[in-house]
């Protein structure tokens, strides 16, 4: 007897039955005969492994539960956050992050990357909390933990050592904010050297301000190639692309292709700056994903941990309205996002892990337009109640 049998599932446009046993998809066919402990009629609804959210700040989520949102500039919001970080505890971070993790699970998220601040103000508390939560929820959601130099690397005499300690503790990758404290090129050098030393990928808040003076993509490309790290670096935001003239933009696309740079776009950044021209970036063929980014903190008081919301926001902001464009947005929160996060086993196919999400929608258009929620979630072969 099978563990789970899903009938009439819409997988990439094909209506199929899916059989699950011992945590693995064992059969996919037009019609599968036999008994199962759980039989679910998907009624031709969209069926995916689960959503992919490429960039969040789980250690700083839900700060508005402790202090109300305040208007201000980016640096002012950063200063407010920094002051709160001084009082973070492992327990506090765990409570807040766990609430958002459960929201994401309910929304159908399967893969999630979070940047976790590492510096003298907070030490390794965020890393400790998120690594424990990663383990606790590993059968429901796959969390990648990035040790992140949000405030800069060299400013406090502690971050350099702490980043390396975080990797030794088990952080999945390392990253930083390239324009923090004006560090720029030496910030990039340090993070890439650390990534290469530990054989992990690197995550950068890249050209985030949108200002031309912070345009570091050409330098990052040069260093990626020098270090043979092509395809192992993810650039988040790339807002300065929106400030380039047409000729400069085409040069930027060549840099992205040369570095095989993955790109993550966080549409909520529009509240303080222009976002990258996503349609043009998609034409490069590099992996492109979407991100919730900040969630109910000083940078975004409305974040929910449901990546479908940012997909809808991007669709309006840059007019992803044609059918092929709607499908592009959907890929950014599924297959494309999985490529950004270097997920090796993403997809519904025989032999794959039985992670299956049936959405209350008959088309990808409905998923985006109606913000369709899961009607069935199977994780590691078990139906999630």
C-alpha positions in Angstrom: 0.0 0.0 0.0 1.2 3.5 -0.9 1.6 6.2 1.7 0.1 8.9 -0.4 -1.7 9.0 -3.8 -2.5 12.3 -5.4 -4.9 12.1 -8.3 -5.4 14.6 -11.2 -2.5 17.0 -10.3 -1.4 19.7 -12.7 2.4 19.4 -12.9 3.8 21.8 -15.4 0.6 21.6 -17.4 0.3 17.8 -17.4 -2.5 16.2 -15.5 -1.1 13.2 -13.7 -1.4 11.0 -10.6 1.5 11.0 -8.2 2.4 8.1 -5.9 4.5 8.5 -2.8 6.1 5.8 -0.6 8.8 6.0 2.1 9.3 9.7 1.5 10.0 9.4 -2.2 7.9 9.9 -5.3 7.7 6.4 -6.7 5.5 6.8 -9.7 3.9 9.5 -11.9 1.5 8.5 -14.6 -1.8 9.4 -16.3 -3.6 6.8 -14.0 -2.1 5.0 -11.1 -4.0 2.0 -9.7 -3.8 0.8 -6.1 -4.5 1.7 -2.5 -2.9 4.4 -0.4 -3.2 5.5 3.2 -4.0 9.0 2.0 -5.8 9.6 -1.3 -6.2 13.2 -2.4 -8.0 14.4 -5.5 -6.1 17.5 -6.8 -8.9 18.3 -9.3 -6.4 19.6 -11.9 -5.0 22.2 -9.5 -1.4 23.5 -9.8 1.0 21.2 -8.1 4.6 22.2 -7.2 7.3 21.0 -4.8 6.9 24.2 -2.8 7.8 27.9 -3.1 11.3 29.3 -2.9 12.1 32.5 -1.1 15.7 33.5 -1.8 16.4 36.2 0.8 15.0 37.1 4.2 16.2 38.5 7.6 14.7 36.1 10.0 16.8 37.2 12.9 15.3 40.7 12.6 11.7 39.9 11.7 8.8 41.1 13.8 10.7 43.8 15.5 7.5 45.9 15.1 5.9 43.7 17.8 8.4 45.3 20.2 8.7 48.8 18.8 6.3 50.5 16.3 7.4 51.3 12.8 8.9 54.7 12.3 9.5 56.7 9.1 13.0 57.7 8.2 15.9 57.3 5.8 17.7 54.0 5.2 20.5 54.9 7.5 18.0 56.0 10.2 16.2 52.7 10.0 19.5 50.8 10.1 20.4 52.7 13.3 17.1 51.8 14.9 17.7 48.2 14.1 21.3 48.3 15.4 20.2 49.6 18.7 17.6 46.8 19.1 20.2 44.2 18.1 22.2 45.1 21.2 19.4 43.6 23.3 18.8 40.5 21.2 18.9 37.2 23.0 18.9 33.7 21.5 15.5 33.2 22.9 14.1 36.4 21.5 15.4 35.7 18.0 14.1 32.2 18.2 10.6 33.2 19.2 10.3 35.8 16.5 11.8 33.7 13.7 9.8 30.7 14.6 6.6 32.6 14.2 7.5 33.6 10.7 8.8 30.2 9.8 5.4 28.7 10.7 3.7 31.4 8.5 6.0 30.5 5.6 5.3 26.8 6.0 1.5 27.5 5.9 2.0 29.6 2.8 3.7 26.7 1.0 7.3 27.7 1.2 9.8 24.8 0.9 13.2 26.5 0.5 14.2 29.6 2.4 17.5 31.5 2.7 18.0 33.9 5.6 20.9 36.4 6.1 21.8 36.5 9.8 23.6 39.4 11.2 27.0 38.6 12.7 28.9 41.5 14.4 30.1 42.7 17.8 26.6 44.0 18.8 24.9 40.6 18.5 27.7 38.1 18.3 26.6 34.7 17.2 23.2 34.7 18.8 21.3 34.8 15.5 23.4 32.0 14.1 22.8 29.8 17.1 19.0 30.5 17.0 18.6 29.9 13.3 20.7 26.8 13.1 18.6 25.3 15.9 15.4 26.3 14.0 16.8 24.9 10.8 17.2 21.5 12.5 13.9 21.6 14.2 11.9 22.3 11.0 14.1 20.4 8.5 11.2 18.0 7.6 8.9 20.9 6.8 11.1 23.6 5.3 14.7 23.8 4.2 16.4 26.8 5.6 19.8 28.1 4.4 21.6 30.2 7.0 24.0 32.8 5.7 26.5 34.4 8.2 26.1 38.0 7.2 28.2 41.2 7.7 25.2 43.6 7.5 27.1 46.4 9.3 30.5 45.9 7.6 33.5 43.6 8.2 36.3 45.8 9.5 34.5 48.4 11.6 34.4 46.8 15.1 37.4 44.5 15.3 35.2 41.5 15.9 33.2 40.7 12.7 36.0 39.1 10.8 36.6 36.5 13.5 32.8 36.0 14.2 32.0 35.3 10.5 34.6 32.5 10.4 33.3 31.1 13.7 29.8 31.1 12.3 30.9 29.0 9.4 32.6 26.6 11.8 29.3 26.4 13.7 27.5 25.2 10.5 26.3 28.3 8.6 25.6 27.3 5.0 27.2 30.3 3.4 28.7 33.8 4.0 27.7 37.2 2.8 27.8 40.9 3.3 26.5 44.4 2.5 29.0 45.7 0.0 28.5 49.4 0.7 28.4 49.2 4.5 30.8 51.6 6.3 32.2 52.5 2.8 34.2 49.3 2.7 33.3 48.5 -0.9 36.1 46.5 -2.6 37.9 45.3 0.5 34.5 44.0 1.8 34.0 42.0 -1.3 37.6 40.7 -1.2 37.2 39.5 2.4 33.8 37.7 1.9 34.9 36.0 -1.3 38.2 34.8 0.3 36.2 33.4 3.2 33.8 31.7 0.9 36.6 30.1 -1.1 38.4 29.0 2.1 35.4 27.2 3.4 34.0 26.0 0.1 30.7 27.8 0.4 28.7 30.2 -1.7 28.6 34.0 -1.1 25.5 36.3 -0.8 25.9 40.0 -1.3 23.6 43.0 -0.8 25.0 44.4 -4.1 24.6 48.0 -5.4 21.6 48.3 -3.0 21.4 52.1 -2.7 20.6 52.6 -6.3 23.3 55.3 -6.5 25.9 55.2 -9.3 28.8 55.8 -6.8 28.0 52.4 -5.2 28.2 50.5 -8.5 30.4 47.5 -7.5 29.1 44.9 -10.0 32.2 45.3 -12.3 34.6 44.8 -9.5 32.7 41.9 -8.1 32.7 40.2 -11.5 36.4 40.7 -11.7 37.0 39.1 -8.3 34.6 36.2 -9.0 36.5 35.3 -12.1 39.9 35.7 -10.4 38.8 33.3 -7.6 37.1 30.8 -10.0 33.8 31.4 -8.1 31.5 31.7 -11.2 28.1 30.4 -10.4 28.7 30.5 -6.7 27.7 34.1 -5.8 24.2 35.6 -5.4 23.7 39.3 -5.9 20.7 40.7 -4.0 18.9 43.9 -5.1 21.3 45.4 -7.8 19.2 48.6 -7.6 22.0 50.6 -9.3 21.1 48.9 -12.6 18.1 51.2 -12.7 20.4 54.2 -12.8 22.5 53.2 -15.7 22.1 54.4 -19.3 21.2 51.8 -22.0 24.8 51.2 -23.0 26.0 50.8 -19.4 23.1 48.5 -18.7 24.1 46.2 -21.6 27.7 46.1 -20.2 26.2 45.2 -16.8 24.4 42.3 -18.3 27.7 41.0 -19.7 29.2 41.3 -16.3 26.4 39.2 -14.8 26.8 36.5 -17.5 30.6 36.5 -17.2 30.3 35.9 -13.4 27.4 33.5 -13.8 26.0 35.7 -11.0 22.6 34.6 -9.6 20.3 37.5 -9.0 17.7 38.0 -6.2 15.2 40.8 -6.5 13.3 42.1 -3.5 10.4 44.2 -4.8 9.5 45.7 -1.5 12.7 47.8 -1.8 10.7 50.1 -4.1 9.6 51.9 -0.9 13.0 53.6 -0.7 14.7 53.1 -4.1 14.2 51.9 -7.7 14.6 48.1 -8.2 16.5 46.4 -10.9 15.0 46.0 -14.4 14.0 42.4 -14.0 12.9 41.6 -17.5 16.3 42.6 -18.9 18.1 40.6 -16.2 16.0 37.5 -17.1 17.2 37.7 -20.7 20.8 37.0 -19.5 19.7 33.4 -18.7 21.2 33.5 -15.2 19.1 32.2 -12.3 16.8 34.9 -10.9 14.7 34.6 -7.8 12.4 36.7 -5.6 12.6 37.5 -1.9 10.5 38.6 1.0 13.5 40.5 2.4 12.5 42.3 5.6 9.3 41.3 7.4 7.5 43.5 9.8 10.5 45.6 10.9 11.8 49.1 10.3 12.5 48.5 6.7 9.2 46.8 5.9 6.3 46.9 8.3 4.1 44.7 6.1 6.2 41.7 5.2 4.4 38.4 5.8 6.8 35.6 4.8 4.6 34.7 1.8 6.7 35.1 -1.3 3.6 35.1 -3.5 2.9 38.6 -2.3 6.2 39.9 -3.6 5.5 38.1 -6.9 2.3 40.1 -7.2 4.1 43.3 -6.3 6.7 42.8 -9.0 4.0 41.9 -11.5 2.4 45.3 -11.0 5.7 47.3 -10.7 7.2 46.1 -14.0 4.1 44.9 -15.8 4.6 41.2 -15.9 1.1 40.8 -17.5 1.6 38.8 -20.7 1.1 35.0 -20.3 4.8 34.3 -20.7 5.7 37.0 -18.2 3.3 35.7 -15.6 5.0 32.3 -16.1 8.4 34.0 -15.6 7.3 35.4 -12.3 6.0 32.1 -11.2 9.3 30.4 -12.1 11.2 33.0 -10.0 9.4 31.7 -6.9 9.8 28.0 -7.9 12.4 26.6 -10.3 14.3 29.8 -10.8 14.6 30.4 -7.1 15.7 26.9 -6.5 18.5 27.5 -9.0 19.5 30.7 -7.1 19.8 28.6 -3.9 21.6 25.8 -5.6 18.9 23.3 -4.6 19.8 20.0 -6.3 16.6 18.0 -5.9 13.8 20.4 -6.8 11.0 19.1 -8.9 8.2 16.5 -9.1 9.7 13.5 -10.7 10.2 9.8 -10.0 12.9 9.3 -7.4 12.7 12.9 -6.0 12.0 13.6 -2.4 8.2 13.6 -1.8 7.8 17.4 -1.2 4.5 18.3 -2.9 2.3 21.3 -2.6 -1.2 21.4 -4.2 -2.4 25.0 -4.6 -6.0 26.2 -4.7 -5.6 27.3 -8.3 -6.1 25.9 -11.8 -3.4 28.1 -13.4 -0.2 30.0 -12.5 -2.2 33.2 -13.2 -4.6 32.4 -10.5 -1.8 31.6 -8.1 -0.4 35.2 -8.5 -3.7 37.0 -8.9 -5.6 35.2 -6.1 -2.6 34.6 -3.8 -3.7 30.9 -3.8 -2.9 29.0 -0.6 -2.1 25.3 -0.4 -4.9 22.8 -0.1 -2.4 19.9 0.5 1.2 20.0 1.6 3.3 16.8 1.6 6.8 17.1 3.2 9.2 14.2 3.1 6.3 11.9 2.2 4.1 13.0 5.1 0.9 15.0 4.8 1.3 18.2 6.8 -1.8 19.0 8.9 
